[in-house]
Amino acid sequence: MQKSAQTGLNLISVPVRIKGTFLPATLLQPVTAQLLHLRSGLEQRLKEGAASLLCSAPVVLDLSQLPDALDFQGLLVMCRELQIQLVAVRTNQPELQQQAQAAGLVALNEVERAAPAANQESLPRTRVHEGPVRGGQQILCETGDVIILGSVNPGAEVLASGHIHVYGKLLGRVLAGIHGDQQARIFAHQLNAELLAIAGCYLTGQAAMLSATESPVCIELVENKLQCRCC
């Protein structure tokens, strides 16, 4: 009986599972060390509807573009006051990395993407998804375009390094050119999106819904602003 009980105990699954995953995060990249200027810019973005990107999603603070020394502690206080959900800081400066870790944030190094070797296939790849993208589901392609043969429902998310084509209703969140391709575009048969983004420039909330249309549309980046036109 004792041996049987021990065998039964061994069949109990482990109490925790560890899996690799991809979770989208907002990249906050200051280009000035002047905190008053930064705060003014952030407050304006929040008024324009960026709260879903800055306050309801994990945010990585990228300090790679700063030309001057930064009051890091002052910046952290400002982010807390604006309810920006910082989870990590990306910098190669050891002092800032230590301050980030002391504040309970993850310290990330600035890592350049390696160029493909000469014998590696460098052609973009397209990911095709058949059927609707349901709420809570995410479709990601880091090497090319995404084609959705269906609708993108509210709460769903589609991300691509290239273009995004939606042969149905676009009601969720779509982010094209996620690696900085400003020529990327978003195409949809009908548009009433929660969020539109190309190469880090975005429309969200009411601003995105103002572009709603029941006709086929193309969204492109023109002078760092998203523009919507009928196809």
N, C-alpha and C positions, 0 to 999 in steps of 0.2 A: 504493500500500500504506500509506503514511504517513497519507493522508487517511482511509482506512478504519479504521485503528487509533484515530485521534482520535475518529471517530464512535462507535466502541465504548466509549471511555472516557466519553463524554458520557451514555451510557445507564446508568452506574452510579448507583444511588440515593444520596441524601444520607446522611451517616453518622449523623445524629440527627434525630429528629422531635419537634416540640413540639406538645402537644395540651392543651386545657383539660379539666379533669376535676373531679369532686366526690369528695373523700375524707373520710369521717367522722372527726372528731377529738373527743376528750373535752374538755369545758370544765371547768377547775378554777377555782372562784370562791371565794377566801377571803373570809370576812365578819368576820375579826378579824386584827389585826396581831400578836397574841401567838403567837410561834413554837411555844412549848411546847404551847399549846392546839391549834394547827393540827396539830402532829405527832401528838398523841394522837388527834385526829379522823381523820387519814389512816391511821394504823396500825390503827384500829378498822375503817375501811372496807376496808382490804386484807384483814383477817382475815375480813370478811364476804363476800369473794369479788370485790372490785372490781379485782383485779390485771389482768384482761383489759382493763379500761377505762383503767387508769392506767399499767401497766407494759408492756403489749403493744400499745398503740395510741398514736398521736401525741396529745399533750396541749397545749392552749392555756391559758395562765395568764391569767385575767381579773381585773384588779385594780380594776375599776370600782366594786365595792361596799365597798371598804375605807374605814372612817371615820377611821383614824389613819395616821400615817407608818409605813412598813414597812422592816424590815431586809431589803432585797432580796437581798443577797449571802447572808445567812443562810438565806433561803428557798430559793435555788438549791442551796446545799450540802445542805439537808435533802431536797430532791427527788432529788438524786443519790444520797444515802444510802438512800433508799427505792426507788430504781430507777424513779422516775417519768420518763417519756420526754417532757420538755418540748421543744417545737419553736418555740413563739411566745409572746409576751406581748402582751396587749391593754390599753392604757392611753393616756390623752391627756397624761400627764405627761412632758415632754421629758427630764428627768433619768433616769426609769425606762426610757424608750425607749433612751437612750444606753447604759445599763447592760445592757439586754437585748441590744443589738447587739454590745457588747463581749464578751458571753458566748457569742456565736455563735447567738443566737436571733433570730427574725423579730419586729420591732416592729410591732404592728397598732394602728391608731387605733380608738377606740370610735365606731362608726358606727351611728346610729339608722336603722331601716328607714323609708324614706319612705312617708308615707301616700298611698294611691292618689288620683289626681286625680278630680274630680267626674264627668268624662266617661269614666272608665275602668271597665271591668267589675270589680267587687269580689266577685262571687259565688265561693264556693269551687269548685274543680274536683276531680273524682274521677278517679284513674288506675286502670284495670282491666288486670290482667295475667293472661292465660290460660295455664294450664299451671304446672308446678312452677317454683320459684325455686331454681336449682341452687347448689351450693357455690361460693363465690367471686363470685357474681352479686349485684348490688345494685339494688333498686327504690326510687326516690325520688320523692316528690311534695311539693313545698314549698307548695302552694296548696290542699290539701284532703286527702281521704281516699285510701286505697289499698285496692283489693279484689283479692285473690289467688284465682283460680279454680284452686286446686291446693294443693300443699304447699310449705312453706318448709323446704328441706333444711338439714342441718348445714353451717355455713360460709357460708350465705346471709344477706343482710341486707335488711330492709325498713324504710324511714323515711318518715314522713308528718307534715305539720303538723296533721292531724286524726286521724280514727280509722283503724285497720287491721283489715280483715276477712280472715281466712284460711279459705277453704272447703276445708280439708284438714288435714294434720298440720303443726303449728308446731314445728319442730325447731331452727331457726336463731336469728337475732337480730332483734328487732323493736323499733323506737323510734317511738312515737306522740307527738304534741304536741311536735315538735322545736323549735317556736318559742315554747314556754311555755304552750300550751293545757292547763290542768289538767283540763278536761272531756273530753279525748280518751280513748278507750277502745281496747282490743285485744280482738278476738273471734276464736276459733279453734274448729274442730270437735274437734281433739285437741291436747293441749298437752304438750310435753316440751322446752321452749326452752332455748337456751344463754344468752340474755339477754332480759329484758323491761324496757322503759323507757317512762315517760310523763312528759313535761315535766321531764326531767332526774332524776327519781327512778327507781331501777332495782333489779332483782333479777338476779343473775348467778351462774353456776357452780352450786354445790349448792343455793343458796337458790332459784334459778329452777326447778331440777329438782324441788324439793319440791312445787311446784305442779302437777306432772305429772298429767294426767288423760286418759282416753279419751272423756270426755263433752264436749259443747260448753260453752265457758266464756267468761266476760267478765272482763277484767282492768281495774280502774279505780283511780284515785288517791283515797284517803280519808285526810285529815289527813297528807298528805305521805308516805304509805306505800301500796305497791301491794297491792291485795287481789284475790283470785281467787274467783269464784263461778260456780256452774253456771247455764247459761241455761235 
